[in-house]
Amino acid sequence: MNRRMLFIIAALIVLAAGWYLFRPERLFVNARVNEELPAPGNAKAASTATLADGQFHDGAHKTMGTATIHRLSDGKRVLRLTNFETSNGPDVHVYAVAAEDAKDNDTVTRAEFVDLGSLKGNIGDQNYDLPEAVDLSKYKAVTIWCKRFSVNFGTAPLMPHS
């Protein structure tokens, strides 16, 4: 094989790896979600209690919306993101963080956190089950976290409701 062919093959491998790591199409493609607050069984969503809520602030990316923790009538807890919007990216997750707030990446990496799952969409209303083991007196913030690059997109510090 000549040098030119080896260069072309190497360039294609580098491009494929770069695409996989950075997912550049996500800079231009938004994933929209519009979930309703879940209702246990046939119950109405109105039979919920608000346990805590907070407004998102920017981290490494512009992030806005509200994070609210609801207790449904069956006792199940749900984290709900409403009027939510952030950047899209690869391998973005929702974390409950054991910190008052997380304005940088180091706070999240140093604090304990619970991964609530992959972000369903970078725009819109969405719900995440909150395990009973998540103690709201300890986990006082919700962070949108890019696992691939260890980047905090944005955080909502949670204030408890009485």
Backbone as CSV, one residue per row, in Angstrom:
resi,resn,N_x,N_y,N_z,CA_x,CA_y,CA_z,C_x,C_y,C_z
1,MET,0.848,-1.175,0.000,0.000,0.000,0.000,0.895,1.240,0.000
2,ASN,0.504,2.194,-0.780,1.316,3.415,-0.809,0.953,4.335,0.356
3,ARG,1.775,5.351,0.555,1.606,6.278,1.685,0.283,7.035,1.602
4,ARG,-0.120,7.393,0.416,-1.373,8.151,0.259,-2.563,7.334,0.745
5,MET,-2.601,6.058,0.392,-3.704,5.196,0.808,-3.696,5.023,2.328
6,LEU,-2.521,4.838,2.931,-2.430,4.736,4.390,-2.906,6.019,5.064
7,PHE,-2.568,7.158,4.501,-3.008,8.439,5.043,-4.537,8.558,4.973
8,ILE,-5.118,8.163,3.869,-6.582,8.234,3.704,-7.277,7.327,4.722
9,ILE,-6.773,6.119,4.895,-7.370,5.191,5.855,-7.254,5.747,7.279
10,ALA,-6.065,6.259,7.619,-5.874,6.843,8.949,-6.794,8.033,9.165
11,ALA,-6.950,8.887,8.154,-7.823,10.053,8.265,-9.272,9.633,8.470
12,LEU,-9.718,8.595,7.772,-11.090,8.103,7.937,-11.312,7.547,9.342
13,ILE,-10.324,6.856,9.881,-10.444,6.323,11.242,-10.520,7.461,12.254
14,VAL,-9.680,8.481,12.090,-9.692,9.638,12.986,-11.028,10.376,12.891
15,LEU,-11.548,10.553,11.693,-12.847,11.224,11.520,-13.977,10.427,12.171
16,ALA,-13.974,9.119,11.985,-15.014,8.280,12.587,-14.935,8.335,14.114
17,ALA,-13.730,8.262,14.664,-13.568,8.340,16.118,-13.996,9.706,16.637
18,GLY,-13.639,10.759,15.934,-14.041,12.113,16.328,-15.543,12.287,16.301
19,TRP,-16.179,11.761,15.269,-17.644,11.844,15.191,-18.263,11.104,16.367
20,TYR,-17.770,9.892,16.660,-18.324,9.101,17.759,-18.167,9.828,19.098
21,LEU,-17.008,10.404,19.335,-16.754,11.072,20.613,-17.527,12.369,20.771
22,PHE,-17.567,13.182,19.734,-18.124,14.530,19.852,-19.552,14.662,19.361
23,ARG,-20.018,13.728,18.542,-21.374,13.767,17.981,-21.727,15.185,17.521
24,PRO,-20.979,15.737,16.553,-21.166,17.128,16.145,-22.550,17.445,15.592
25,GLU,-23.273,16.443,15.097,-24.619,16.723,14.579,-25.545,17.183,15.689
26,ARG,-25.233,16.844,16.933,-26.081,17.252,18.044,-25.987,18.743,18.343
27,LEU,-24.995,19.414,17.772,-24.927,20.868,17.901,-26.070,21.525,17.140
28,PHE,-26.602,20.816,16.156,-27.622,21.380,15.274,-28.981,20.706,15.409
29,VAL,-29.029,19.573,16.110,-30.262,18.804,16.218,-30.732,18.822,17.664
30,ASN,-31.939,19.282,17.894,-32.523,19.285,19.231,-33.413,18.071,19.407
31,ALA,-33.414,17.521,20.602,-34.308,16.418,20.950,-35.385,16.990,21.870
32,ARG,-36.617,17.054,21.374,-37.732,17.639,22.136,-38.545,16.544,22.821
33,VAL,-38.941,16.832,24.055,-39.735,15.910,24.860,-40.913,16.691,25.419
34,ASN,-42.056,16.030,25.547,-43.215,16.682,26.156,-43.999,15.643,26.948
35,GLU,-43.463,15.253,28.107,-44.109,14.263,28.951,-45.031,14.944,29.953
36,GLU,-46.121,14.270,30.261,-47.020,14.702,31.328,-46.482,14.163,32.648
37,LEU,-46.835,14.802,33.747,-46.492,14.276,35.064,-47.201,12.937,35.219
38,PRO,-46.476,11.871,35.567,-47.131,10.566,35.658,-48.145,10.515,36.790
39,ALA,-49.181,9.739,36.569,-50.217,9.527,37.577,-50.248,8.038,37.887
40,PRO,-50.206,7.658,39.161,-50.252,6.236,39.501,-51.595,5.634,39.140
41,GLY,-51.576,4.496,38.485,-52.819,3.825,38.110,-53.717,4.740,37.308
42,ASN,-54.956,4.861,37.730,-55.918,5.738,37.057,-56.080,7.075,37.766
43,ALA,-55.227,7.343,38.759,-55.339,8.589,39.530,-54.958,9.787,38.673
44,LYS,-55.452,10.922,39.050,-55.114,12.170,38.364,-53.768,12.673,38.851
45,ALA,-53.011,13.330,37.969,-51.710,13.876,38.339,-51.840,14.949,39.418
46,ALA,-53.038,15.487,39.592,-53.247,16.547,40.578,-53.044,16.041,41.999
47,SER,-53.047,14.715,42.193,-52.878,14.180,43.543,-51.390,13.978,43.851
48,THR,-50.651,15.079,43.773,-49.219,15.041,44.073,-48.892,16.094,45.117
49,ALA,-47.742,15.908,45.749,-47.219,16.907,46.677,-45.860,17.345,46.155
50,THR,-45.585,18.636,46.219,-44.280,19.154,45.813,-43.356,19.102,47.016
51,LEU,-42.237,18.371,46.868,-41.280,18.219,47.962,-40.163,19.253,47.894
52,ALA,-39.741,19.609,46.674,-38.655,20.576,46.495,-38.666,21.062,45.056
53,ASP,-38.098,22.253,44.854,-37.956,22.738,43.477,-36.837,23.765,43.405
54,GLY,-36.437,24.064,42.178,-35.385,25.043,41.958,-35.241,25.369,40.485
55,GLN,-34.624,26.505,40.211,-34.401,26.975,38.842,-33.000,26.588,38.378
56,PHE,-32.912,26.147,37.143,-31.603,25.836,36.576,-30.828,27.112,36.302
57,HIS,-29.519,27.028,36.499,-28.600,28.087,36.077,-27.549,27.444,35.188
58,ASP,-26.892,28.272,34.419,-25.896,27.785,33.466,-24.709,27.166,34.180
59,GLY,-24.157,26.155,33.535,-22.853,25.595,33.880,-21.975,25.896,32.679
60,ALA,-21.505,24.858,32.024,-20.697,25.041,30.819,-21.561,25.401,29.614
61,HIS,-22.873,25.145,29.709,-23.803,25.447,28.616,-24.999,26.216,29.168
62,LYS,-25.616,26.998,28.323,-26.830,27.711,28.716,-27.897,26.678,29.056
63,THR,-28.425,26.770,30.275,-29.416,25.813,30.762,-30.481,26.580,31.519
64,MET,-31.751,26.272,31.234,-32.846,26.964,31.913,-34.014,26.018,32.138
65,GLY,-34.893,26.423,33.049,-36.071,25.636,33.367,-36.166,25.409,34.862
66,THR,-37.123,24.573,35.249,-37.388,24.277,36.648,-37.264,22.786,36.897
67,ALA,-36.644,22.436,38.009,-36.600,21.056,38.483,-37.506,20.982,39.707
68,THR,-38.451,20.050,39.703,-39.391,19.896,40.813,-39.452,18.431,41.199
69,ILE,-39.413,18.172,42.492,-39.576,16.801,42.974,-40.991,16.678,43.522
70,HIS,-41.723,15.722,42.949,-43.113,15.458,43.331,-43.200,14.106,44.028
71,ARG,-44.086,14.016,45.021,-44.461,12.718,45.571,-45.872,12.434,45.063
72,LEU,-46.007,11.330,44.335,-47.309,10.937,43.802,-48.138,10.303,44.911
73,SER,-49.414,10.147,44.665,-50.309,9.610,45.694,-49.950,8.186,46.092
74,ASP,-49.235,7.453,45.248,-48.822,6.090,45.604,-47.475,6.075,46.343
75,GLY,-46.906,7.266,46.647,-45.660,7.361,47.385,-44.417,7.460,46.515
76,LYS,-44.558,7.158,45.247,-43.425,7.234,44.326,-42.987,8.694,44.157
77,ARG,-41.680,8.917,44.074,-41.159,10.269,43.865,-40.655,10.419,42.429
78,VAL,-40.913,11.594,41.868,-40.545,11.871,40.483,-39.869,13.234,40.413
79,LEU,-38.744,13.284,39.713,-38.116,14.558,39.380,-38.694,14.984,38.042
80,ARG,-39.234,16.182,37.990,-39.833,16.699,36.758,-39.078,17.954,36.330
81,LEU,-38.642,17.971,35.085,-38.035,19.149,34.481,-39.099,19.813,33.618
82,THR,-39.381,21.091,33.868,-40.384,21.816,33.088,-39.767,23.069,32.486
83,ASN,-40.307,23.454,31.330,-39.779,24.590,30.574,-38.260,24.472,30.460
84,PHE,-37.813,23.236,30.291,-36.390,22.917,30.324,-35.758,23.101,28.952
85,GLU,-34.531,23.626,28.966,-33.769,23.758,27.730,-32.277,23.836,28.050
86,THR,-31.499,23.059,27.314,-30.045,23.090,27.413,-29.479,22.689,26.059
87,SER,-28.174,22.621,25.965,-27.530,22.151,24.740,-27.674,20.644,24.646
88,ASN,-27.645,20.148,23.436,-27.619,18.714,23.228,-26.169,18.265,23.280
89,GLY,-25.942,17.023,23.519,-24.581,16.512,23.564,-24.573,15.010,23.684
90,PRO,-23.379,14.427,23.635,-23.272,12.977,23.753,-23.285,12.537,25.218
91,ASP,-24.007,11.485,25.508,-23.980,10.841,26.815,-24.298,11.801,27.960
92,VAL,-25.392,12.559,27.820,-25.801,13.528,28.840,-26.791,12.846,29.796
93,HIS,-26.561,13.028,31.093,-27.361,12.377,32.130,-27.909,13.403,33.113
94,VAL,-28.882,12.966,33.899,-29.452,13.769,34.979,-28.941,13.179,36.288
95,TYR,-28.291,14.021,37.093,-27.738,13.584,38.376,-28.428,14.321,39.518
96,ALA,-28.696,13.598,40.601,-28.997,14.215,41.894,-27.649,14.304,42.600
97,VAL,-27.287,15.512,43.046,-25.949,15.756,43.585,-26.029,16.107,45.066
98,ALA,-25.122,15.522,45.846,-25.051,15.784,47.288,-24.250,17.059,47.529
99,ALA,-24.846,18.170,47.131,-24.233,19.490,47.306,-25.352,20.515,47.303
100,GLU,-25.094,21.677,47.911,-26.079,22.770,47.913,-26.326,23.284,46.494
101,ASP,-25.255,23.314,45.696,-25.292,23.815,44.320,-24.056,23.247,43.627
102,ALA,-24.030,23.300,42.325,-22.860,22.845,41.567,-22.664,23.815,40.417
103,LYS,-21.790,24.772,40.633,-21.545,25.801,39.624,-20.379,25.449,38.709
104,ASP,-19.696,24.336,39.013,-18.549,23.934,38.204,-18.502,22.409,38.097
105,ASN,-17.540,21.908,37.355,-17.398,20.462,37.169,-16.871,19.784,38.431
106,ASP,-15.920,20.443,39.115,-15.280,19.833,40.282,-16.265,19.534,41.401
107,THR,-17.253,20.394,41.605,-18.241,20.150,42.666,-18.954,18.830,42.422
108,VAL,-19.318,18.573,41.179,-20.039,17.337,40.858,-19.123,16.131,41.023
109,THR,-17.892,16.220,40.545,-16.995,15.068,40.618,-16.564,14.757,42.050
110,ARG,-16.518,15.775,42.918,-16.134,15.559,44.326,-17.317,15.097,45.176
111,ALA,-18.502,15.526,44.834,-19.685,15.192,45.632,-20.206,13.799,45.244
112,GLU,-20.966,13.226,46.143,-21.687,12.009,45.784,-22.812,12.403,44.848
113,PHE,-23.184,11.494,43.959,-24.303,11.758,43.064,-25.021,10.456,42.756
114,VAL,-26.267,10.591,42.330,-27.069,9.454,41.872,-27.461,9.749,40.436
115,ASP,-27.116,8.841,39.546,-27.454,8.970,38.129,-28.918,8.568,37.954
116,LEU,-29.750,9.520,37.559,-31.178,9.258,37.382,-31.512,8.802,35.971
117,GLY,-30.512,8.768,35.102,-30.722,8.267,33.743,-30.266,9.249,32.692
118,SER,-30.291,8.786,31.464,-29.923,9.629,30.329,-30.959,10.722,30.133
119,LEU,-30.484,11.904,29.748,-31.386,13.008,29.449,-32.263,12.597,28.273
120,LYS,-33.574,12.699,28.434,-34.509,12.256,27.400,-34.541,13.205,26.216
121,GLY,-34.325,14.483,26.469,-34.317,15.485,25.414,-33.719,16.760,25.961
122,ASN,-33.115,17.544,25.094,-32.500,18.782,25.581,-33.496,19.933,25.640
123,ILE,-34.722,19.696,25.176,-35.777,20.710,25.251,-37.070,20.019,25.668
124,GLY,-37.759,20.613,26.649,-39.094,20.150,26.978,-39.257,19.571,28.369
125,ASP,-40.506,19.251,28.676,-40.908,18.722,29.972,-40.643,17.217,30.011
126,GLN,-40.032,16.750,31.105,-39.675,15.342,31.203,-39.591,14.910,32.653
127,ASN,-39.717,13.592,32.884,-39.792,13.021,34.223,-38.730,11.951,34.421
128,TYR,-38.231,11.872,35.661,-37.240,10.864,36.037,-37.625,10.305,37.395
129,ASP,-37.651,8.983,37.510,-37.945,8.354,38.796,-36.835,8.695,39.779
130,LEU,-37.232,9.015,40.986,-36.273,9.344,42.047,-36.316,8.213,43.073
131,PRO,-35.246,7.413,43.146,-35.254,6.286,44.092,-35.494,6.743,45.519
132,GLU,-36.151,5.902,46.292,-36.464,6.221,47.687,-35.192,6.423,48.501
133,ALA,-34.087,5.804,48.081,-32.812,5.928,48.804,-32.189,7.316,48.673
134,VAL,-32.673,8.139,47.754,-32.134,9.494,47.583,-32.717,10.380,48.679
135,ASP,-31.879,10.725,49.639,-32.260,11.550,50.788,-32.201,13.025,50.371
136,LEU,-33.348,13.678,50.339,-33.404,15.070,49.874,-32.724,16.052,50.823
137,SER,-32.437,15.627,52.045,-31.678,16.507,52.932,-30.185,16.453,52.601
138,LYS,-29.780,15.484,51.816,-28.387,15.336,51.390,-28.205,15.729,49.925
139,TYR,-29.069,15.233,49.058,-28.991,15.506,47.616,-29.834,16.741,47.327
140,LYS,-29.173,17.900,47.314,-29.878,19.177,47.269,-29.777,19.891,45.929
141,ALA,-29.308,19.196,44.900,-29.194,19.823,43.580,-29.397,18.772,42.494
142,VAL,-29.840,19.248,41.350,-29.983,18.403,40.155,-29.070,18.995,39.092
143,THR,-28.237,18.144,38.507,-27.265,18.590,37.514,-27.462,17.840,36.202
144,ILE,-27.298,18.546,35.108,-27.275,17.940,33.780,-25.794,17.724,33.460
145,TRP,-25.398,16.472,33.325,-23.986,16.106,33.292,-23.629,15.308,32.030
146,CYS,-22.591,15.745,31.339,-22.070,15.001,30.191,-21.028,14.012,30.717
147,LYS,-21.376,12.736,30.727,-20.472,11.717,31.253,-19.224,11.569,30.382
148,ARG,-19.397,11.686,29.093,-18.263,11.461,28.195,-17.132,12.450,28.440
149,PHE,-17.468,13.713,28.719,-16.439,14.742,28.872,-16.372,15.317,30.291
150,SER,-17.138,14.749,31.220,-17.165,15.223,32.617,-17.419,16.725,32.682
151,VAL,-18.554,17.135,32.094,-18.913,18.548,32.021,-20.304,18.762,32.605
152,ASN,-20.404,19.750,33.486,-21.670,20.157,34.084,-22.345,21.162,33.153
153,PHE,-23.425,20.741,32.487,-24.146,21.645,31.580,-24.882,22.726,32.362
154,GLY,-25.490,22.364,33.489,-26.248,23.307,34.306,-26.809,22.611,35.530
155,THR,-27.169,23.405,36.534,-27.627,22.853,37.812,-28.836,23.616,38.333
156,ALA,-29.712,22.890,39.010,-30.832,23.496,39.728,-30.667,23.183,41.214
157,PRO,-30.302,24.170,42.046,-30.304,23.953,43.496,-31.753,23.809,43.958
158,LEU,-32.014,22.837,44.797,-33.389,22.542,45.213,-33.678,23.127,46.583
159,MET,-34.834,23.753,46.696,-35.302,24.301,47.973,-36.490,23.432,48.426
160,PRO,-36.422,22.918,49.669,-37.513,22.054,50.157,-38.805,22.836,50.385
161,HIS,-39.922,22.126,50.211,-41.239,22.687,50.518,-41.722,22.065,51.817
162,SER,-42.473,22.800,52.566,-42.995,22.288,53.851,-44.224,21.463,53.641
